[in-house]
Amino acid sequence: MSKENEETDADEQLRMVIQRLARRIRAERAGESISDTQLGVLWRLRTDGATTPGELATAERVSAPSMNRTLNALEASGFVRRDPSDDDARKVRVTLTPAGEHVIAETRRLRRQWFHSRLEELTASERAALEAARPVLDRLADA
């Protein structure tokens, strides 16, 4: 095997491990009936605050009609509400409801609990290796 293929295989294996870990963390969540897309919108509203459907669509990189379907489902479940904008009656602002806040808080709790219990299973040297890799992983995530 050429050096290029070995590097590509190692790169691919690393990507797959990171992807599996991310998928496993995402599996720990409240509101099992909520899709990944819907949960992502709830997280964004929690982080960024009230916003318009158009701004959400742009931020989530989906079409306006797709975002509207997502918001319809979240609103029907009682996780978000749409209110008229104070500055433009033609616009609406989407906000989290207490039920939406609860989904986010419970998801965060479940994910922390799962991750903490997995970290406890590691040896001290494995934990040190993960800590040493954190700046590199941060850089990759921010790219």
Salt bridges, closest charged atoms under 4 A:
GLU7 OE2 - LYS3 NZ 3.79
GLU12 OE2 - ARG15 NH2 2.41
GLU28 OE2 - ARG24 NH1 2.85
ASP36 OD1 - ARG29 NH1 2.52
ASP48 OD2 - ARG44 NH1 3.35
GLU60 OE2 - ARG44 NE 2.50
GLU75 OE1 - ARG82 NE 3.13
ASP83 OD2 - ARG81 NE 2.74
ASP88 OD1 - ARG90 NE 3.08
GLU101 OE1 - ARG46 NE 3.07
GLU106 OE2 - ARG109 NH2 2.56
GLU120 OE2 - HIS116 NE2 2.81
GLU121 OE2 - ARG118 NH2 3.19
GLU131 OE2 - ARG134 NH2 2.14
